């Protein structure tokens, strides 16, 4: 049991430090260069060469800039890769702004419903606090992006291009969150005062109109129809007039998003089970956020299978761990900071999730893998941070980083063994809103 530090105890600490013969040189190295630079493994480059036995041709990377829209970018990247292959248009890009607009409207709508349902719970209840914490946030899940595509379709980036407020979302997020909190408090009070359903719905309608106006002013209003025009890689001209966004998706994309599943490795909870995160759903009646939690070996295997068949993969990860952003390196031993201090600071993947260190902080796209003796050794990663990071925007990831910091991959159900497909039909276990997978 810890006790108050006495002068004698402090003196003993100082004396013990004086016994360290490496203290002076390490102090100079760390104080001058910082912990990360002093512990950086310069030999990492030999593990991270950019040659892959399986590599899907892709074009120029996208750039989410100062926003948290990676989950949308990664899904749209997987779709545009298919379009590029099928119609021979290398650098075709879909509008992230279009989905972002509708996400703000839908997420406000479901926020109002959730506030009503929890209105009689104390304001300091953990779920209520979660709802009010940042209701205008950018972050999201694969299923949320899939729900938006299924309901609203997609449009080319040229039809609804980026704006200042989509590439720099902080200002809009701040204003929207404040407005939603104000709306939520008003709805809570009305429920506690016994307001009827008609009164609540009328108020929600006017509140939602305000959110729509804010989004329209900031992002531009989404098109209801457009003319598709493009030149393919052989410079042939193509044009289809008067397409709705839903028509465009149905006619030009053959991806049924209901055939895909989020395969997760979250060892802080029992494996071989289906989990859900309903408090993060963004569309009432839309696609549910669900995870099939499996061993890392299963997750790796299904990802390799899909890449072998020529299809890129949305994946969720904790990108800020052991990353060299400039070089585009992801390596679990890139920084040996614990060894620098002569300590063992290792936490298992489960322990990091249990203690709050581990989280799904980013989504990117797997576009290649290097297989040596039937074992994956490194992966090619398409990021959405523009061409100035990594090699023209592409990162390379070692298998040990994949094992430690990748939590989710989205693959077609056909790659799952029958016993895992059967689990998909089971009733999912509900996770709390603050689970590390959120």
Residue pairs with C-beta under 8 A, 6 or more apart in sequence:
17 23
26 340
29 38
30 38
30 340
35 335
35 337
35 340
36 335
36 337
38 340
39 335
39 336
39 337
39 339
39 340
40 324
40 334
40 335
41 331
41 333
41 334
41 335
41 336
44 324
44 329
44 331
44 333
44 334
45 327
45 329
47 331
47 378
47 398
48 329
48 331
48 378
48 396
48 398
49 396
50 380
50 391
50 394
50 396
51 370
52 368
52 369
52 370
52 378
52 379
52 380
53 369
53 370
53 371
53 372
54 304
54 307
54 308
54 368
54 369
54 370
54 371
55 367
55 368
55 380
56 81
56 307
56 310
56 311
56 312
56 367
56 368
57 85
58 77
58 81
58 84
58 312
58 367
58 382
59 84
59 90
59 91
59 92
60 91
60 387
60 392
60 393
61 382
61 383
61 384
61 385
61 386
61 387
61 392
61 393
61 394
62 73
62 76
62 77
62 93
62 96
62 384
62 386
63 167
63 384
63 385
63 386
63 387
63 393
64 70
64 73
64 96
64 167
64 384
64 385
65 162
65 167
65 168
65 386
66 167
66 168
66 169
66 170
67 138
67 166
67 167
67 168
67 169
68 137
68 138
68 139
68 140
68 169
69 96
69 100
69 138
69 140
69 166
69 169
69 384
70 362
70 363
70 364
70 384
71 139
71 140
71 141
71 142
71 144
71 145
71 316
71 363
72 96
72 99
72 100
72 103
72 140
72 145
72 148
73 96
73 363
73 384
74 142
74 145
74 314
74 315
74 363
74 364
74 365
74 384
75 142
75 145
75 146
75 149
75 314
76 93
76 94
76 96
76 99
76 145
76 154
77 312
77 314
77 365
77 382
77 384
78 255
78 311
78 312
78 313
78 314
78 365
78 410
79 94
79 149
79 154
79 253
79 255
80 92
80 93
80 94
81 311
81 312
81 365
81 367
82 253
82 254
82 255
82 311
83 89
83 92
83 94
83 252
83 253
84 90
84 91
84 92
85 310
86 252
86 254
87 230
87 232
87 238
87 252
88 232
88 233
88 234
89 230
89 231
89 232
89 233
90 233
92 156
92 230
93 156
93 157
94 154
94 155
94 156
94 157
95 154
95 155
95 156
95 157
95 158
95 159
95 160
95 161
96 157
96 162
96 166
97 157
97 160
97 161
97 162
97 163
97 166
97 219
97 220
98 152
98 154
98 155
98 159
98 160
98 222
98 245
99 145
99 148
99 149
99 152
99 154
100 166
100 219
101 160
101 215
101 216
101 219
101 220
101 221
101 222
102 148
102 151
102 152
102 222
103 140
103 144
103 148
103 282
104 136
104 176
104 211
104 215
105 208
105 211
105 212
105 215
106 147
106 148
106 151
106 282
106 283
106 284
106 286
107 135
107 136
107 282
108 135
108 176
108 180
108 207
108 208
108 211
109 204
109 208
109 284
110 281
110 282
110 283
110 284
111 131
111 135
111 180
111 184
112 183
112 184
112 187
112 204
112 207
112 208
113 284
114 131
114 279
115 131
115 183
115 184
115 187
115 188
116 187
116 188
116 191
116 200
118 125
118 127
118 128
118 131
119 187
119 188
119 191
119 192
120 191
120 192
121 127
121 128
122 128
123 129
123 132
123 188
126 432
126 434
127 279
127 432
127 433
130 279
130 433
130 434
131 184
131 279
131 433
132 181
132 184
134 173
134 177
135 176
135 177
135 180
135 181
135 184
136 172
136 173
136 174
136 175
136 176
136 177
136 179
136 180
137 173
137 177
138 169
138 173
140 280
140 282
141 262
141 277
141 280
141 289
141 316
142 262
142 314
142 316
142 363
142 408
142 410
143 262
143 281
143 287
143 288
143 289
143 290
144 280
144 281
144 282
144 283
144 286
144 287
144 289
146 257
146 260
146 287
147 281
147 282
147 283
147 286
147 287
148 282
148 283
148 286
149 249
149 257
150 257
150 258
150 286
150 287
151 283
151 286
152 222
152 245
152 246
153 244
153 245
153 246
153 247
153 248
153 249
153 250
154 245
154 248
154 249
154 253
155 222
155 223
155 226
155 245
155 248
156 226
156 228
156 230
159 223
159 226
160 220
160 222
160 223
163 218
163 219
163 220
165 171
165 172
165 218
165 219
166 219
172 214
172 218
175 214
176 211
176 214
179 210
179 211
179 214
180 211
183 207
186 203
187 200
187 203
187 204
190 199
190 200
190 203
191 200
222 245
223 245
224 244
224 245
225 242
225 243
225 244
226 242
226 243
226 245
226 248
227 239
227 240
227 241
227 242
227 243
228 238
228 239
228 240
228 241
228 243
228 248
228 252
229 237
229 238
229 239
230 238
231 237
231 238
232 238
240 251
243 251
257 287
258 287
259 412
259 413
259 414
260 410
260 411
260 412
260 413
261 290
261 292
261 410
261 411
261 412
261 413
261 416
261 424
262 289
262 290
262 291
262 292
262 316
262 408
262 409
262 410
263 291
263 292
263 294
263 298
263 299
263 302
263 408
263 409
263 410
263 411
263 416
264 275
264 291
264 292
264 293
264 294
264 299
264 407
264 408
264 437
265 293
265 294
265 295
265 296
265 299
265 349
265 406
265 407
265 408
266 275
266 291
266 293
266 353
266 407
266 436
266 437
267 296
267 348
267 349
267 350
267 353
268 349
268 350
268 351
268 353
268 354
268 436
269 275
269 293
270 293
271 293
271 294
271 295
272 293
272 294
272 419
272 420
272 423
273 293
273 423
273 426
273 429
274 290
274 291
274 292
274 293
274 423
274 424
274 426
274 427
274 428
274 429
275 290
275 291
275 293
275 428
275 429
275 430
275 431
275 437
276 288
276 289
276 290
276 291
276 428
276 429
276 430
276 431
277 289
277 290
277 291
277 430
277 431
277 433
277 435
277 437
277 438
278 288
278 289
278 430
279 432
279 433
280 289
280 433
280 438
281 287
281 288
281 289
288 428
290 428
291 408
291 437
292 416
292 420
292 423
292 424
294 420
296 403
298 417
298 420
299 406
299 409
300 376
300 399
300 402
300 403
301 415
302 409
302 411
302 415
302 416
303 313
303 315
303 366
303 369
303 409
303 411
304 369
304 371
304 376
305 411
305 415
306 313
306 411
306 412
306 415
307 313
307 366
307 367
307 368
307 369
311 412
312 365
312 366
312 367
312 382
313 365
313 366
313 409
313 410
313 411
314 363
314 365
314 409
314 410
315 363
315 364
315 365
315 366
315 406
315 408
315 409
315 410
316 360
316 362
316 363
316 406
316 407
316 408
316 409
317 360
317 361
317 362
317 363
317 364
317 405
317 406
317 407
317 408
318 358
318 359
318 360
318 361
318 362
318 405
318 407
319 330
319 361
319 362
319 364
319 405
320 361
320 362
321 404
321 405
322 330
322 331
322 332
322 333
322 334
322 335
322 401
322 404
322 405
323 329
323 330
323 334
324 331
324 334
325 385
325 389
325 390
326 389
326 390
327 390
328 381
328 383
328 389
328 390
328 391
328 393
328 394
328 395
328 396
329 395
329 396
330 381
330 395
330 396
330 397
330 398
330 401
330 405
331 397
331 398
331 400
331 401
332 398
332 400
332 401
332 403
332 404
332 405
333 400
337 345
338 344
338 345
338 346
347 355
347 357
349 358
349 403
349 404
351 357
352 358
353 359
353 436
356 436
358 407
358 436
359 436
360 407
360 408
360 436
360 437
360 438
364 381
364 382
364 383
364 384
364 395
365 381
365 382
365 383
366 379
366 380
366 381
366 382
366 409
367 380
367 381
367 382
367 394
368 379
368 380
369 376
369 378
369 379
369 380
370 376
370 377
370 378
370 379
371 377
375 399
376 399
376 402
377 398
377 399
378 396
378 397
378 398
378 399
379 396
379 397
379 399
379 402
380 394
380 395
380 396
380 397
381 394
381 395
381 396
381 397
382 393
382 394
383 389
383 390
383 393
383 394
383 395
385 393
386 393
387 393
389 395
390 396
407 437
408 437
413 421
413 424
416 424
431 437
431 438
